[in-house]
Amino acid sequence: MIKFIVPAVIIFLIILYWDKINEIIYKKFNIRINYLLLTAASLLILAIYLLIKN
């Protein structure tokens, strides 16, 4: 039961404090995490597509 509750709470807290997390990362590394996640998701989809195609 705990193995389902703990990840759910962690995901909930990340969603709840997303703006603060994004702001902290932008101040430290001068990059928006939204763009980083969008790029990573597109590369992952492209890799899956290429693996399925071959």
The first five atom37 places (N, CA, C, CB, O) and aatype in JSON, in Angstrom:
{
  "aatype": [12, 9, 11, 13, 9, 19, 14, 0, 19, 9, 9, 13, 10, 9, 9, 10, 18, 17, 3, 11, 9, 2, 6, 9, 9, 18, 11, 11, 13, 2, 9, 1, 9, 2, 18, 10, 10, 10, 16, 0, 0, 15, 10, 10, 9, 10, 0, 9, 18, 10, 10, 9, 11, 2],
  "atom_mask": [
    [1, 1, 1, 1, 1],
    [1, 1, 1, 1, 1],
    [1, 1, 1, 1, 1],
    [1, 1, 1, 1, 1],
    [1, 1, 1, 1, 1],
    [1, 1, 1, 1, 1],
    [1, 1, 1, 1, 1],
    [1, 1, 1, 1, 1],
    [1, 1, 1, 1, 1],
    [1, 1, 1, 1, 1],
    [1, 1, 1, 1, 1],
    [1, 1, 1, 1, 1],
    [1, 1, 1, 1, 1],
    [1, 1, 1, 1, 1],
    [1, 1, 1, 1, 1],
    [1, 1, 1, 1, 1],
    [1, 1, 1, 1, 1],
    [1, 1, 1, 1, 1],
    [1, 1, 1, 1, 1],
    [1, 1, 1, 1, 1],
    [1, 1, 1, 1, 1],
    [1, 1, 1, 1, 1],
    [1, 1, 1, 1, 1],
    [1, 1, 1, 1, 1],
    [1, 1, 1, 1, 1],
    [1, 1, 1, 1, 1],
    [1, 1, 1, 1, 1],
    [1, 1, 1, 1, 1],
    [1, 1, 1, 1, 1],
    [1, 1, 1, 1, 1],
    [1, 1, 1, 1, 1],
    [1, 1, 1, 1, 1],
    [1, 1, 1, 1, 1],
    [1, 1, 1, 1, 1],
    [1, 1, 1, 1, 1],
    [1, 1, 1, 1, 1],
    [1, 1, 1, 1, 1],
    [1, 1, 1, 1, 1],
    [1, 1, 1, 1, 1],
    [1, 1, 1, 1, 1],
    [1, 1, 1, 1, 1],
    [1, 1, 1, 1, 1],
    [1, 1, 1, 1, 1],
    [1, 1, 1, 1, 1],
    [1, 1, 1, 1, 1],
    [1, 1, 1, 1, 1],
    [1, 1, 1, 1, 1],
    [1, 1, 1, 1, 1],
    [1, 1, 1, 1, 1],
    [1, 1, 1, 1, 1],
    [1, 1, 1, 1, 1],
    [1, 1, 1, 1, 1],
    [1, 1, 1, 1, 1],
    [1, 1, 1, 1, 1]
  ],
  "atom_positions": [
    [[0.83, -1.2, 0.0], [0.0, 0.0, 0.0], [0.87, 1.26, 0.0], [-0.94, 0.0, 1.21], [0.56, 2.24, -0.67]],
    [[1.96, 1.2, 0.76], [2.85, 2.38, 0.86], [3.53, 2.65, -0.49], [3.91, 2.17, 1.96], [3.78, 3.81, -0.84]],
    [[3.82, 1.58, -1.24], [4.5, 1.79, -2.52], [3.63, 2.52, -3.53], [4.94, 0.45, -3.09], [4.13, 3.0, -4.55]],
    [[2.32, 2.62, -3.28], [1.44, 3.39, -4.15], [1.21, 4.8, -3.6], [0.11, 2.68, -4.32], [1.04, 5.75, -4.37]],
    [[1.2, 4.94, -2.3], [0.9, 6.22, -1.67], [2.07, 7.19, -1.77], [0.52, 6.02, -0.21], [1.87, 8.36, -2.08]],
    [[3.28, 6.72, -1.51], [4.45, 7.6, -1.51], [4.7, 8.24, -2.88], [5.7, 6.81, -1.07], [4.88, 9.45, -2.94]],
    [[4.71, 7.48, -3.98], [4.88, 8.15, -5.29], [3.74, 9.12, -5.62], [4.99, 7.12, -6.39], [3.96, 10.16, -6.23]],
    [[2.52, 8.77, -5.21], [1.39, 9.66, -5.47], [1.56, 10.98, -4.72], [0.06, 8.98, -5.06], [1.25, 12.04, -5.26]],
    [[2.04, 10.92, -3.49], [2.26, 12.13, -2.7], [3.4, 12.95, -3.31], [2.58, 11.78, -1.23], [3.31, 14.17, -3.37]],
    [[4.45, 12.29, -3.76], [5.58, 12.99, -4.37], [5.14, 13.7, -5.65], [6.74, 12.02, -4.66], [5.49, 14.86, -5.87]],
    [[4.39, 13.0, -6.49], [3.9, 13.62, -7.73], [2.97, 14.78, -7.43], [3.18, 12.58, -8.6], [3.02, 15.81, -8.1]],
    [[2.12, 14.62, -6.42], [1.21, 15.7, -6.02], [1.98, 16.93, -5.56], [0.27, 15.22, -4.91], [1.62, 18.06, -5.91]],
    [[3.05, 16.73, -4.77], [3.84, 17.86, -4.29], [4.6, 18.54, -5.43], [4.82, 17.4, -3.22], [4.74, 19.76, -5.44]],
    [[5.08, 17.76, -6.39], [5.76, 18.35, -7.56], [4.79, 19.21, -8.35], [6.36, 17.25, -8.46], [5.14, 20.31, -8.78]],
    [[3.58, 18.72, -8.54], [2.58, 19.49, -9.28], [2.19, 20.75, -8.5], [1.33, 18.63, -9.55], [2.01, 21.82, -9.09]],
    [[2.07, 20.61, -7.19], [1.66, 21.73, -6.35], [2.7, 22.85, -6.35], [1.42, 21.25, -4.92], [2.34, 24.03, -6.38]],
    [[3.98, 22.48, -6.3], [5.05, 23.48, -6.21], [5.83, 23.64, -7.52], [6.01, 23.11, -5.11], [7.0, 24.01, -7.49]],
    [[5.2, 23.36, -8.66], [5.89, 23.41, -9.95], [6.47, 24.79, -10.24], [4.93, 23.01, -11.05], [7.6, 24.88, -10.72]],
    [[5.73, 25.86, -9.96], [6.23, 27.2, -10.25], [7.48, 27.53, -9.43], [5.15, 28.23, -9.98], [8.42, 28.12, -9.96]],
    [[7.49, 27.16, -8.17], [8.66, 27.42, -7.33], [9.86, 26.61, -7.79], [8.35, 27.11, -5.86], [10.98, 27.12, -7.82]],
    [[9.64, 25.35, -8.15], [10.73, 24.5, -8.64], [11.28, 25.08, -9.94], [10.24, 23.04, -8.86], [12.49, 25.15, -10.13]],
    [[10.39, 25.49, -10.83], [10.8, 26.07, -12.11], [11.61, 27.35, -11.89], [9.57, 26.35, -12.98], [12.61, 27.58, -12.57]],
    [[11.18, 28.17, -10.96], [11.87, 29.43, -10.67], [13.26, 29.19, -10.09], [11.04, 30.28, -9.71], [14.21, 29.88, -10.46]],
    [[13.4, 28.24, -9.19], [14.7, 27.92, -8.57], [15.67, 27.41, -9.63], [14.53, 26.87, -7.44], [16.83, 27.83, -9.66]],
    [[15.2, 26.51, -10.5], [16.08, 25.98, -11.55], [16.46, 27.06, -12.54], [15.4, 24.81, -12.27], [17.59, 27.07, -13.05]],
    [[15.53, 27.98, -12.84], [15.84, 29.07, -13.77], [16.91, 29.99, -13.17], [14.57, 29.87, -14.11], [17.79, 30.46, -13.9]],
    [[16.84, 30.27, -11.87], [17.84, 31.13, -11.25], [19.2, 30.47, -11.21], [17.41, 31.5, -9.84], [20.21, 31.15, -11.39]],
    [[19.26, 29.16, -10.97], [20.55, 28.47, -10.87], [21.2, 28.22, -12.22], [20.38, 27.16, -10.15], [22.38, 28.49, -12.4]],
    [[20.41, 27.71, -13.18], [20.98, 27.26, -14.45], [20.59, 28.12, -15.65], [20.58, 25.85, -14.72], [21.07, 27.88, -16.76]],
    [[19.74, 29.12, -15.44], [19.29, 30.04, -16.49], [18.63, 29.3, -17.65], [20.47, 30.85, -17.0], [18.85, 29.64, -18.82]],
    [[17.83, 28.3, -17.33], [17.08, 27.57, -18.34], [15.72, 27.2, -17.75], [17.85, 26.29, -18.83], [15.62, 26.82, -16.59]],
    [[14.7, 27.33, -18.57], [13.36, 26.97, -18.12], [13.19, 25.46, -18.19], [12.27, 27.68, -18.99], [13.5, 24.84, -19.21]],
    [[12.73, 24.86, -17.12], [12.56, 23.42, -17.08], [11.46, 22.97, -18.03], [12.25, 22.96, -15.65], [11.47, 21.82, -18.47]],
    [[10.51, 23.85, -18.34], [9.45, 23.48, -19.29], [10.04, 23.17, -20.66], [8.41, 24.61, -19.4], [9.63, 22.2, -21.3]],
    [[10.99, 23.99, -21.11], [11.62, 23.75, -22.4], [12.45, 22.47, -22.37], [12.49, 24.95, -22.8], [12.5, 21.72, -23.35]],
    [[13.11, 22.24, -21.25], [13.93, 21.05, -21.1], [13.06, 19.79, -21.17], [14.71, 21.09, -19.78], [13.42, 18.83, -21.84]],
    [[11.93, 19.79, -20.48], [11.03, 18.64, -20.5], [10.4, 18.44, -21.87], [9.94, 18.81, -19.44], [10.23, 17.31, -22.32]],
    [[10.07, 19.53, -22.54], [9.5, 19.43, -23.89], [10.51, 18.83, -24.86], [9.05, 20.82, -24.38], [10.15, 18.0, -25.69]],
    [[11.76, 19.24, -24.75], [12.8, 18.7, -25.62], [13.03, 17.22, -25.33], [14.1, 19.48, -25.43], [13.17, 16.41, -26.25]],
    [[13.08, 16.86, -24.05], [13.29, 15.45, -23.69], [12.13, 14.58, -24.15], [13.46, 15.32, -22.17], [12.35, 13.47, -24.62]],
    [[10.92, 15.07, -24.03], [9.75, 14.3, -24.47], [9.76, 14.12, -25.99], [8.44, 15.0, -24.04], [9.45, 13.04, -26.49]],
    [[10.13, 15.18, -26.73], [10.18, 15.04, -28.19], [11.27, 14.07, -28.62], [10.42, 16.41, -28.84], [11.05, 13.29, -29.55]],
    [[12.41, 14.09, -27.96], [13.48, 13.14, -28.3], [13.06, 11.72, -27.98], [14.77, 13.5, -27.56], [13.38, 10.79, -28.73]],
    [[12.36, 11.52, -26.88], [11.88, 10.19, -26.51], [10.87, 9.67, -27.52], [11.26, 10.22, -25.11], [10.92, 8.51, -27.91]],
    [[9.95, 10.52, -27.94], [8.96, 10.11, -28.94], [9.64, 9.8, -30.27], [7.89, 11.21, -29.13], [9.27, 8.84, -30.95]],
    [[10.63, 10.61, -30.65], [11.36, 10.36, -31.89], [12.11, 9.04, -31.82], [12.34, 11.52, -32.16], [12.12, 8.28, -32.79]],
    [[12.75, 8.75, -30.69], [13.48, 7.49, -30.53], [12.54, 6.29, -30.61], [14.25, 7.47, -29.19], [12.86, 5.29, -31.24]],
    [[11.39, 6.38, -29.97], [10.41, 5.29, -30.03], [9.91, 5.1, -31.45], [9.23, 5.57, -29.09], [9.78, 3.97, -31.91]],
    [[9.64, 6.19, -32.14], [9.19, 6.11, -33.52], [10.23, 5.43, -34.4], [8.88, 7.52, -34.07], [9.89, 4.56, -35.22]],
    [[11.5, 5.81, -34.24], [12.55, 5.22, -35.06], [12.75, 3.74, -34.73], [13.87, 5.99, -34.87], [13.06, 2.95, -35.62]],
    [[12.59, 3.36, -33.48], [12.72, 1.95, -33.11], [11.57, 1.13, -33.66], [12.79, 1.8, -31.6], [11.77, -0.02, -34.07]],
    [[10.38, 1.69, -33.69], [9.23, 0.97, -34.22], [9.32, 0.85, -35.74], [7.91, 1.67, -33.81], [8.95, -0.17, -36.32]],
    [[9.82, 1.9, -36.38], [9.9, 1.93, -37.84], [10.85, 0.86, -38.36], [10.34, 3.32, -38.32], [10.59, 0.22, -39.38]],
    [[11.95, 0.65, -37.65], [12.96, -0.32, -38.13], [12.55, -1.64, -37.64], [14.39, 0.01, -37.67], [13.23, -2.63, -37.9]]
  ]
}
